[in-house]
């Protein structure tokens, strides 16, 4: 590198670090070493600069979007799996209850059919008896009265058994109907849960669509911002190169004086900041010592409070002992 170009590069690096002179030759950026600044600002190709600005931002945005979508899909999948498992368990329990109710209803119907067949048998038996009596009349009054009494007793007994069995069957039928109504209510609640799950799925689909739209909008905005930044960077580069050429031709000595002045000012500011940091460190150390003293005082206060509580408890025990002694001495006296 020639001596003049090396001097001007160092001059503009110092201006670059200090934020530029009063007429704003170069905008403010974070400071870099002299070799790194010269290589990055003057020697780097245009393609590398664009890749460091636009492609890095796009990669970060796409990675953040992919991570957010992955977490959203995992959370959605876990919620749907939990809801599906709970709904399937409720449906299986409801199906088991319905099967049990159906079996019990079939058993009740079978009992009713059996009682009907028994009643038919009893009626056939009475019809045969009456037919035999009509065909073969009995002349003995005592035998006739005895048979009538026996038949009436059997009839009353069968009617009582029939009434008891019908009552039991009606109770069983009411219980089964109650269980059937409860199972129907459970099925209705399960339908409501299914509707809620469908609404949640629709809401998740809507949120995914909104997320896709927002992602597309942000991607477009990022692309536009990258293009604008590239254009601004190119304009600033051209403007800075023009100003550099003008200043190299017009006032190298004045620029060096300004650079030295700015360097002295920055050195003075750095010294002041260093003194301020030293003062802050000393104040922090003093505050730490004060904090340690306060912690020790707090521990001492806690120990004193425990000691006072123990003393009060001992005083209370002493007074109770004195009262008991006076009471027993009074009784003995």
C-alpha positions as CSV (number, residue, x, y, z in Angstrom):
1,X,0.0,0.0,0.0
2,X,1.4,3.5,-0.8
3,X,2.2,5.8,2.0
4,X,-0.4,8.4,1.0
5,X,-3.2,5.8,0.7
6,X,-2.2,4.3,4.1
7,X,-2.3,7.8,5.7
8,X,-5.7,8.7,4.3
9,X,-7.1,5.3,5.3
10,X,-6.0,5.8,8.9
11,X,-7.4,9.3,8.8
12,X,-10.8,8.1,7.7
13,X,-10.8,5.2,10.1
14,X,-10.3,7.7,13.0
15,X,-13.1,9.8,11.6
16,X,-15.2,6.6,11.3
17,X,-14.5,5.7,15.0
18,X,-15.2,9.2,16.4
19,X,-18.4,9.7,14.4
20,X,-17.1,12.1,11.8
21,X,-16.2,15.8,11.9
22,X,-18.6,18.7,12.3
23,X,-19.6,18.7,8.7
24,X,-20.5,14.9,8.7
25,X,-18.2,13.2,6.2
26,X,-18.8,9.6,7.4
27,X,-21.8,8.3,9.5
28,X,-21.3,6.7,12.9
29,X,-20.6,3.0,13.1
30,X,-18.9,0.8,15.7
31,X,-15.1,1.1,15.7
32,X,-12.9,-1.5,13.9
33,X,-9.1,-2.0,13.7
34,X,-7.2,-0.2,11.0
35,X,-6.4,-3.3,8.9
36,X,-9.9,-4.7,9.4
37,X,-11.6,-1.4,8.5
38,X,-9.4,-0.9,5.4
39,X,-10.0,-4.4,4.2
40,X,-13.7,-4.4,5.0
41,X,-14.6,-1.0,3.8
42,X,-12.3,-0.4,0.8
43,X,-11.3,-4.0,-0.2
44,X,-14.4,-6.1,0.3
45,X,-16.4,-6.9,-2.9
46,X,-20.0,-5.8,-3.2
47,X,-21.4,-9.4,-3.2
48,X,-19.9,-10.1,0.3
49,X,-21.3,-6.9,1.8
50,X,-24.8,-7.8,0.5
51,X,-24.5,-11.3,1.8
52,X,-23.6,-10.0,5.3
53,X,-26.6,-7.6,5.4
54,X,-29.6,-9.1,3.5
55,X,-29.0,-12.8,3.6
56,X,-28.1,-12.9,7.3
57,X,-31.3,-11.1,8.2
58,X,-33.3,-13.4,6.0
59,X,-31.8,-16.5,7.5
60,X,-32.4,-15.3,11.0
61,X,-36.1,-14.4,10.1
62,X,-36.7,-17.8,8.4
63,X,-35.1,-19.7,11.3
64,X,-37.2,-17.8,13.9
65,X,-40.4,-18.5,11.8
66,X,-39.6,-22.2,11.5
67,X,-38.9,-22.5,15.2
68,X,-42.2,-20.7,16.0
69,X,-44.2,-22.9,13.6
70,X,-42.6,-26.1,15.0
71,X,-43.5,-25.1,18.5
72,X,-47.0,-24.2,17.5
73,X,-47.6,-27.5,15.6
74,X,-46.2,-29.5,18.6
75,X,-48.5,-27.7,21.0
76,X,-51.5,-28.1,18.7
77,X,-50.8,-31.8,18.3
78,X,-50.5,-32.3,22.0
79,X,-53.8,-30.5,22.7
80,X,-55.6,-32.4,20.0
81,X,-54.2,-35.8,21.3
82,X,-55.3,-35.0,24.8
83,X,-58.8,-34.0,23.8
84,X,-59.1,-37.0,21.5
85,X,-58.0,-39.4,24.2
86,X,-60.4,-37.9,26.8
87,X,-63.3,-37.9,24.3
88,X,-62.6,-41.5,23.2
89,X,-62.5,-42.7,26.8
90,X,-65.8,-41.0,27.6
91,X,-67.4,-42.6,24.5
92,X,-66.1,-46.0,25.4
93,X,-67.6,-45.6,28.9
94,X,-70.9,-44.4,27.5
95,X,-71.0,-47.4,25.1
96,X,-70.3,-49.8,28.0
97,X,-73.2,-48.3,30.0
98,X,-75.5,-48.5,27.0
99,X,-74.6,-52.2,26.5
100,X,-75.3,-52.9,30.1
101,X,-78.7,-51.1,30.0
102,X,-79.6,-53.0,26.9
103,X,-78.8,-56.3,28.5
104,X,-80.9,-55.4,31.6
105,X,-83.8,-54.3,29.4
106,X,-83.7,-57.6,27.6
107,X,-83.7,-59.4,30.9
108,X,-86.7,-57.3,32.1
109,X,-88.5,-58.1,28.8
110,X,-87.8,-61.8,29.3
111,X,-89.1,-61.7,32.9
112,X,-92.3,-59.9,31.7
113,X,-92.7,-62.6,28.9
114,X,-92.2,-65.4,31.5
115,X,-94.8,-63.8,33.8
116,X,-97.2,-63.5,30.9
117,X,-96.7,-67.2,30.0
118,X,-97.2,-68.2,33.6
119,X,-100.4,-66.1,33.8
120,X,-101.6,-67.9,30.6
121,X,-100.8,-71.2,32.2
122,X,-102.8,-70.3,35.3
123,X,-105.7,-69.1,33.2
124,X,-105.6,-72.4,31.2
125,X,-105.5,-74.3,34.4
126,X,-108.6,-72.5,35.8
127,X,-110.4,-72.9,32.4
128,X,-109.8,-76.7,32.5
129,X,-111.0,-76.9,36.1
130,X,-114.2,-75.0,35.4
131,X,-114.7,-77.1,32.3
132,X,-114.3,-80.3,34.3
133,X,-116.7,-79.0,36.9
134,X,-119.2,-78.2,34.2
135,X,-118.9,-81.6,32.6
136,X,-118.7,-83.6,35.8
137,X,-121.0,-82.0,38.4
138,X,-120.3,-83.0,42.1
139,X,-123.1,-83.8,44.4
140,X,-121.3,-83.8,47.7
141,X,-121.5,-80.3,49.2
142,X,-118.5,-80.7,51.5
143,X,-116.2,-81.9,48.7
144,X,-117.4,-79.1,46.6
145,X,-116.8,-76.4,49.3
146,X,-113.4,-77.8,50.0
147,X,-112.3,-77.7,46.4
148,X,-113.6,-74.1,46.1
149,X,-111.7,-73.0,49.2
150,X,-108.5,-74.6,47.9
151,X,-108.9,-73.0,44.5
152,X,-109.6,-69.6,46.1
153,X,-106.5,-69.9,48.3
154,X,-104.4,-70.8,45.3
155,X,-105.9,-67.9,43.3
156,X,-105.2,-65.4,46.0
157,X,-101.7,-66.7,46.4
158,X,-101.0,-66.5,42.7
159,X,-102.5,-63.0,42.5
160,X,-100.2,-61.8,45.4
161,X,-97.2,-63.4,43.7
162,X,-98.1,-61.7,40.4
163,X,-98.5,-58.3,42.1
164,X,-95.2,-58.6,43.9
165,X,-93.4,-59.7,40.7
166,X,-95.0,-56.9,38.7
167,X,-93.9,-54.3,41.3
168,X,-90.3,-55.6,41.2
169,X,-90.3,-55.5,37.4
170,X,-91.7,-52.0,37.4
171,X,-89.0,-50.8,39.8
172,X,-86.3,-52.5,37.7
173,X,-87.8,-50.9,34.5
174,X,-87.8,-47.4,36.2
175,X,-84.2,-47.8,37.2
176,X,-83.2,-48.9,33.7
177,X,-85.1,-46.0,32.2
178,X,-83.3,-43.6,34.6
179,X,-79.9,-45.1,33.6
180,X,-80.9,-44.8,29.9
181,X,-81.8,-41.1,30.3
182,X,-78.4,-40.5,32.1
183,X,-76.6,-42.2,29.3
184,X,-78.4,-40.1,26.8
185,X,-77.4,-37.0,28.7
186,X,-73.8,-38.2,28.7
187,X,-74.0,-38.7,24.9
188,X,-75.4,-35.2,24.5
189,X,-72.5,-33.8,26.5
190,X,-70.1,-35.8,24.4
191,X,-71.6,-34.2,21.3
192,X,-71.1,-30.8,22.8
193,X,-67.4,-31.7,23.5
194,X,-67.0,-32.8,19.9
195,X,-68.5,-29.4,18.8
196,X,-66.0,-27.6,21.0
197,X,-63.1,-29.6,19.6
198,X,-64.2,-28.8,16.1
199,X,-64.4,-25.1,17.0
200,X,-60.9,-25.3,18.5
201,X,-59.6,-26.9,15.3
202,X,-61.2,-24.2,13.2
203,X,-59.7,-21.5,15.4
204,X,-56.3,-23.2,15.1
205,X,-56.6,-23.3,11.3
206,X,-57.6,-19.7,11.2
207,X,-54.6,-18.8,13.4
208,X,-52.3,-20.8,11.1
209,X,-53.7,-18.9,8.1
210,X,-53.1,-15.6,9.8
211,X,-49.6,-16.7,10.7
212,X,-48.8,-17.5,7.1
213,X,-50.2,-14.2,6.0
214,X,-48.1,-12.3,8.6
215,X,-45.0,-14.3,7.6
216,X,-45.5,-13.5,3.9
217,X,-46.0,-9.8,4.8
218,X,-42.9,-9.7,7.0
219,X,-40.9,-11.5,4.3
220,X,-41.9,-8.9,1.7
221,X,-41.1,-6.1,4.2
222,X,-37.7,-7.6,4.9
223,X,-37.0,-7.9,1.2
224,X,-37.9,-4.3,0.6
225,X,-35.8,-3.2,3.6
226,X,-32.8,-5.2,2.3
227,X,-33.1,-3.5,-1.1
228,X,-33.4,-0.1,0.5
229,X,-30.4,-0.7,2.7
230,X,-28.4,-1.9,-0.3
231,X,-29.3,1.3,-2.2
232,X,-28.5,3.5,0.8
233,X,-25.2,1.7,1.3
234,X,-24.3,2.1,-2.3
235,X,-25.2,5.8,-2.3
236,X,-23.3,6.4,0.9
237,X,-20.3,4.5,-0.5
238,X,-20.3,6.6,-3.7
239,X,-20.7,9.8,-1.7
240,X,-18.0,8.8,0.7
241,X,-15.6,7.9,-2.1
242,X,-16.3,11.3,-3.8
243,X,-15.7,13.1,-0.5
244,X,-12.6,11.1,0.1
245,X,-11.2,12.0,-3.3
246,X,-12.0,15.7,-2.7
247,X,-10.4,15.8,0.7
248,X,-7.4,13.9,-0.5
249,X,-6.9,16.5,-3.2
250,X,-7.8,19.6,-1.1
251,X,-6.8,19.4,2.6
252,X,-4.7,16.4,3.8
253,X,-2.8,18.6,6.4
254,X,-6.0,20.1,7.8
255,X,-7.5,16.6,8.0
256,X,-4.5,15.3,9.9
257,X,-4.9,18.2,12.4
258,X,-8.5,17.4,12.9
259,X,-7.8,13.7,13.3
260,X,-5.2,14.5,16.0
261,X,-7.6,16.9,17.7
262,X,-10.4,14.3,17.7
263,X,-7.9,11.6,18.9
264,X,-6.9,13.9,21.9
265,X,-10.6,14.6,22.7
266,X,-11.4,10.9,22.6
267,X,-8.4,10.1,24.8
268,X,-9.5,12.7,27.3
269,X,-13.1,11.3,27.3
270,X,-11.8,7.8,27.8
271,X,-9.7,9.0,30.8
272,X,-12.7,10.7,32.3
273,X,-14.8,7.5,31.7
274,X,-12.1,5.4,33.3
275,X,-12.0,7.7,36.4
276,X,-15.8,7.5,36.6
277,X,-15.7,3.7,36.4
278,X,-13.1,3.6,39.2
279,X,-15.3,5.8,41.4
280,X,-18.3,3.6,40.6
281,X,-16.4,0.5,41.6
282,X,-15.3,2.0,44.9
283,X,-18.9,3.1,45.6
284,X,-20.1,-0.5,44.8
285,X,-17.5,-2.0,47.1
286,X,-18.6,0.4,49.9
287,X,-22.2,-0.5,49.3
288,X,-21.2,-4.2,49.5
289,X,-19.5,-3.6,52.9
290,X,-22.6,-1.8,54.1
291,X,-24.8,-4.6,52.9
292,X,-22.6,-7.1,54.8
293,X,-23.0,-4.9,57.9
294,X,-26.8,-4.8,57.5
295,X,-26.9,-8.6,57.1
296,X,-24.9,-9.1,60.3
297,X,-27.2,-6.6,62.1
298,X,-30.2,-8.4,60.9
299,X,-28.8,-11.8,62.1
300,X,-28.1,-10.2,65.5
301,X,-31.6,-8.8,65.7
302,X,-33.0,-12.2,64.9
303,X,-30.9,-13.8,67.6
304,X,-32.0,-11.1,70.1
305,X,-35.7,-11.7,69.2
306,X,-35.3,-15.4,69.7
307,X,-33.6,-14.8,73.0
308,X,-36.5,-12.5,74.1
309,X,-39.1,-15.1,73.1
310,X,-37.2,-17.7,75.1
311,X,-37.1,-15.4,78.1
312,X,-40.8,-14.6,77.9
313,X,-41.6,-18.3,77.7
314,X,-39.4,-19.0,80.8
315,X,-41.1,-16.2,82.6
316,X,-44.5,-17.6,81.7
317,X,-43.4,-21.1,83.0
318,X,-42.1,-19.6,86.2
319,X,-45.3,-17.7,86.9
320,X,-47.3,-20.8,86.2
321,X,-45.1,-22.8,88.6
322,X,-45.5,-20.1,91.3
323,X,-49.3,-20.2,90.9
324,X,-49.4,-24.0,91.2
325,X,-47.1,-23.9,94.3
326,X,-49.3,-21.3,96.0
327,X,-52.4,-23.3,95.1
328,X,-51.0,-26.6,96.5
329,X,-49.6,-24.8,99.6
330,X,-53.0,-23.3,100.3
331,X,-54.7,-26.7,100.0
332,X,-52.1,-28.3,102.3
333,X,-52.4,-25.5,104.8
